Amino acid sequence: MAQTDAGQEDEQAKRRRIRRRLRLLTFIVPLFTTLVLMGICIFLGIRLHKVKEELLDAQAVINAMPVMEQAESVAERTVDDAEASVYTVSGVDEYKRIGIDDGSSSEEDAGIRKVYLTFDDGPSGNTNRILDILADYDVKATFFVVGKEEEEYQALYKRIVEEGHTLAMHSYSHKYSEIYQSVESYSADLSKLQEFLYDTTGVWCRYCRFPGGSSNTVSRVDMHELIAYLDDQDMTYFDWNISSGDATNSYLSASDIIRNCTVNLKDYDEAIILMHDASNKNSTVEALPKLIETIQAMEDTKIVPITDDTERIHHISND
């Protein structure tokens, strides 16, 4: 009888332990699940915020890039519709040419078309390739760079300067959502880049290009205020009157880029061509040799870097 009672007590104790564990589990499992879900929500919230910023920046580029016609899929293009799909500059007949005739232009340049190859967003993994091609053709270009402090990029800033190209400013962060919040945020970003480039290369840059151009549609501050700020700082901004199209379409072929850059080139005495120096712009690099050869083959035409003598191509006047 005593053994039976003892067995029953052990069984009851075992059941009590099981019940306690079950009660504990009913508390721990929901708590753990709640914490996991909260963690996932926080992570997704952070990712969503970053994605929204990236989408804003991407939309800014799309809105700011002056595209008259959106091309169909490159794979679907035919020879007949190729020219109709060329990317051109919005309001190209209305761009402002703010020239300063200080008498410094040589007489030998009279009647000569000047073409400026400009590269935004570098340095990148493609910068050395671009510089090698420019060196092969003895051509000078203009690089509107951003701020990259990693050691691998330091030599690229220096090489741009040492090989006689024009080093110019785009923005330090290239984050539209930040730099276009106010005049103060823009000036802080640009000043940071200007000082960074001086410390890196010894060049005090005075030329710049607004991310998205002066006609961008995402700035929260009136672009005339930013232009006035640049004037006060004795800095000059340059837009473009010919677009390669490589900013709005990652899948453009080299032949598309060459066509975009040259189809209307003869319409301008001074042509500033917009291209991009980025690791994913391989087609731009592939197009560069043939583009240079095509321009050099044009009568009374030469490729030069931006200098003080360059006529100011502005989408928005600073008047």
C-alpha positions in Angstrom: 0.0 0.0 0.0 2.8 2.4 0.9 4.5 1.7 -2.4 1.3 2.5 -4.2 0.9 5.8 -2.4 4.5 6.7 -3.1 4.0 5.9 -6.8 0.9 8.0 -6.9 2.7 10.9 -5.3 5.6 10.6 -7.8 3.1 10.6 -10.6 1.3 13.7 -9.3 4.6 15.5 -8.8 5.5 14.6 -12.3 2.2 16.0 -13.6 2.7 19.2 -11.6 6.2 19.6 -13.1 4.7 19.1 -16.6 1.9 21.6 -15.9 4.5 24.2 -14.6 6.6 23.7 -17.7 3.5 24.1 -19.9 2.5 27.3 -18.1 6.1 28.5 -18.5 6.0 27.7 -22.2 2.7 29.4 -22.7 4.4 32.5 -21.3 7.8 32.2 -23.0 6.7 31.2 -26.5 4.4 34.2 -27.0 7.1 36.5 -25.5 9.8 35.1 -27.7 7.5 35.3 -30.7 6.6 38.9 -29.9 10.3 39.9 -29.5 11.2 38.2 -32.8 8.3 40.0 -34.6 9.3 43.3 -33.1 12.9 42.7 -34.2 11.7 41.9 -37.7 9.5 45.0 -37.8 12.4 47.2 -36.7 14.7 45.7 -39.3 12.0 46.1 -42.0 11.3 49.6 -40.9 15.0 50.6 -41.2 15.2 48.9 -44.6 12.0 50.6 -45.7 13.4 54.0 -44.7 16.6 53.3 -46.7 14.7 52.1 -49.7 12.5 55.2 -49.6 15.7 57.4 -49.6 17.2 55.3 -52.5 13.9 55.6 -54.4 13.8 59.3 -53.8 17.4 59.7 -55.1 16.6 57.4 -58.1 13.4 59.3 -58.9 15.4 62.6 -58.6 17.8 61.4 -61.3 15.0 60.3 -63.5 13.1 63.5 -63.1 16.1 65.7 -63.4 17.6 64.0 -66.5 16.1 65.8 -69.4 14.7 63.0 -71.5 12.5 63.9 -74.5 11.6 60.4 -75.4 11.8 57.2 -73.4 13.3 54.4 -75.4 11.7 51.0 -75.7 13.7 48.1 -74.5 17.1 48.2 -76.2 16.6 44.6 -77.2 13.4 45.6 -79.1 15.0 48.5 -81.0 15.4 48.3 -84.7 17.6 50.3 -87.0 14.6 52.3 -88.2 13.5 53.6 -84.8 17.0 54.0 -83.3 17.3 57.7 -84.0 13.8 58.4 -82.6 14.8 56.9 -79.3 17.8 59.1 -78.8 18.0 60.8 -75.4 18.2 64.5 -75.7 18.2 67.5 -73.4 15.0 69.1 -72.2 14.7 72.7 -73.4 17.9 72.3 -75.4 17.0 75.4 -77.5 16.5 77.4 -74.4 19.6 76.7 -72.4 21.4 79.7 -71.2 24.9 80.4 -72.4 26.5 82.7 -69.9 29.8 83.6 -71.6 32.4 85.9 -70.2 34.4 87.5 -72.9 37.6 88.6 -71.2 39.7 88.5 -74.3 41.6 85.5 -73.1 40.4 83.1 -75.9 43.0 82.7 -78.6 42.2 83.9 -82.1 43.1 80.4 -83.4 40.0 79.1 -81.6 37.7 81.2 -83.7 35.3 79.0 -85.6 36.4 75.9 -83.6 33.7 73.8 -82.0 34.6 72.9 -78.5 33.4 69.6 -77.0 33.7 68.9 -73.2 33.6 65.4 -72.0 32.3 65.5 -68.4 32.0 62.6 -66.0 29.8 62.7 -62.9 29.8 60.6 -59.7 33.4 59.3 -59.7 35.9 58.1 -58.8 34.9 54.5 -59.2 36.2 51.1 -60.3 36.1 52.4 -63.9 38.0 55.7 -63.4 41.4 54.2 -64.2 40.0 52.7 -67.4 38.5 56.1 -68.4 41.8 57.8 -67.7 43.8 55.2 -69.6 41.6 55.8 -72.7 41.8 59.6 -72.4 45.6 59.2 -72.1 45.8 57.0 -75.2 44.0 59.7 -77.3 45.8 62.7 -75.5 42.4 64.1 -74.5 41.6 66.1 -71.4 38.2 65.8 -69.7 36.3 67.2 -66.7 35.4 65.1 -63.6 32.6 66.2 -61.3 33.5 64.0 -58.4 31.9 63.0 -55.1 33.5 62.4 -51.7 35.1 59.0 -51.2 37.6 58.7 -48.4 38.6 55.1 -48.9 42.3 54.7 -49.6 41.7 53.1 -52.9 40.2 56.3 -54.3 42.9 58.7 -53.1 45.2 57.9 -56.0 42.4 58.4 -58.5 41.7 62.0 -57.4 45.4 62.7 -57.7 45.7 61.0 -61.1 42.9 63.1 -62.5 44.8 66.3 -61.5 48.3 65.0 -62.4 47.2 64.1 -65.9 45.9 67.6 -66.6 42.1 67.0 -66.4 39.8 69.4 -64.6 38.8 68.3 -61.1 35.3 69.7 -60.3 32.7 69.1 -57.6 29.4 67.3 -57.8 28.6 66.8 -54.1 30.1 65.0 -51.2 27.3 62.6 -50.3 25.2 62.7 -53.5 22.1 62.2 -51.4 19.4 64.3 -52.8 17.2 64.0 -49.7 19.9 65.6 -47.6 21.7 68.1 -49.8 18.6 69.7 -51.1 16.9 70.3 -47.7 18.2 73.9 -47.5 20.9 76.3 -48.6 22.7 75.4 -45.4 22.7 71.7 -46.0 23.8 72.2 -49.6 26.7 74.5 -48.6 27.8 72.2 -45.8 28.0 69.3 -48.2 29.8 71.2 -51.0 32.2 72.8 -48.5 33.1 69.4 -47.1 33.9 68.2 -50.6 35.9 71.3 -51.5 38.1 70.9 -48.4 38.4 67.2 -48.8 39.6 67.6 -52.4 42.1 70.3 -51.4 43.5 68.1 -48.6 43.8 65.2 -51.1 45.1 66.9 -54.2 46.1 70.5 -53.3 43.5 71.8 -55.7 40.9 74.3 -54.5 38.0 73.5 -56.8 35.7 76.3 -58.0 33.6 74.5 -60.7 30.6 72.4 -59.7 27.6 70.6 -61.1 24.3 70.2 -59.2 23.3 66.6 -58.7 20.4 66.2 -61.2 21.4 69.6 -62.8 20.1 73.0 -61.9 16.8 72.1 -63.4 16.2 69.1 -61.0 12.7 68.8 -59.7 13.3 67.4 -56.2 15.1 70.3 -54.4 13.2 71.5 -51.4 14.9 74.9 -51.7 14.6 77.2 -54.7 17.5 76.5 -57.0 18.0 80.2 -57.5 19.0 80.5 -53.9 21.7 77.8 -54.3 22.9 79.5 -57.5 23.1 82.8 -55.6 25.1 81.0 -52.9 27.6 79.8 -55.5 27.9 83.3 -56.9 28.7 84.6 -53.5 31.4 81.9 -53.1 32.9 82.8 -56.5 32.0 79.2 -57.7 30.7 78.4 -61.2 28.2 75.7 -62.0 27.9 73.8 -65.3 25.0 71.9 -66.6 25.1 70.1 -70.0 23.5 70.4 -73.4 24.1 66.9 -74.6 23.3 63.8 -72.6 24.8 60.3 -73.2 21.7 58.8 -71.6 23.8 56.6 -69.3 22.1 57.9 -66.2 18.6 56.9 -67.0 19.2 53.5 -68.6 21.7 51.0 -67.3 21.3 48.8 -70.4 22.3 51.3 -73.1 24.8 49.8 -75.5 28.0 51.5 -76.4 26.6 52.3 -79.9 23.5 53.9 -78.2 25.8 56.1 -76.1 27.9 57.2 -79.1 24.8 58.0 -81.1 23.2 60.0 -78.2 26.4 62.0 -77.8 26.9 62.8 -81.5 23.6 63.0 -83.3 23.1 66.7 -82.4 26.7 67.6 -81.7 27.0 69.8 -84.8 24.2 72.1 -83.5 26.5 73.6 -80.9 29.6 75.7 -81.0 30.3 74.5 -77.4 28.9 71.2 -76.4 29.1 69.9 -72.8 28.4 66.1 -72.8 27.1 64.5 -69.7 28.4 61.0 -68.9 28.9 59.0 -65.7 32.0 57.5 -64.0 30.5 54.6 -62.0 31.4 50.9 -61.6 28.2 49.8 -63.4 28.7 52.1 -66.4 30.8 49.7 -68.4 29.0 50.7 -71.7 30.1 54.2 -71.2 33.7 53.1 -70.9 33.3 50.8 -74.0 31.8 53.7 -76.0 34.6 56.2 -75.1 37.3 55.3 -77.7 34.9 55.4 -80.6 33.2 58.5 -79.3 36.5 60.3 -79.1 37.5 59.1 -82.6 34.1 60.3 -84.0 34.5 63.7 -82.4 38.1 64.1 -83.5 37.1 63.2 -87.1 34.7 66.2 -87.2 35.9 69.3 -89.0 36.9 72.3 -86.9 36.2 70.4 -83.6 38.4 69.7 -80.6 37.9 68.1 -77.2 38.9 70.3 -74.2 38.5 70.4 -70.4 36.3 73.0 -68.7 38.3 76.1 -67.8 37.6 79.8 -66.9 37.1 80.4 -70.6 34.3 77.8 -71.0 30.9 79.3 -71.8 28.5 78.5 -68.9 25.9 76.1 -70.0 23.0 76.6 -67.6 19.5 75.0 -67.5 18.5 77.7 -65.1 19.8 81.3 -65.4 21.5 82.9 -62.4 20.1 86.3 -63.4 
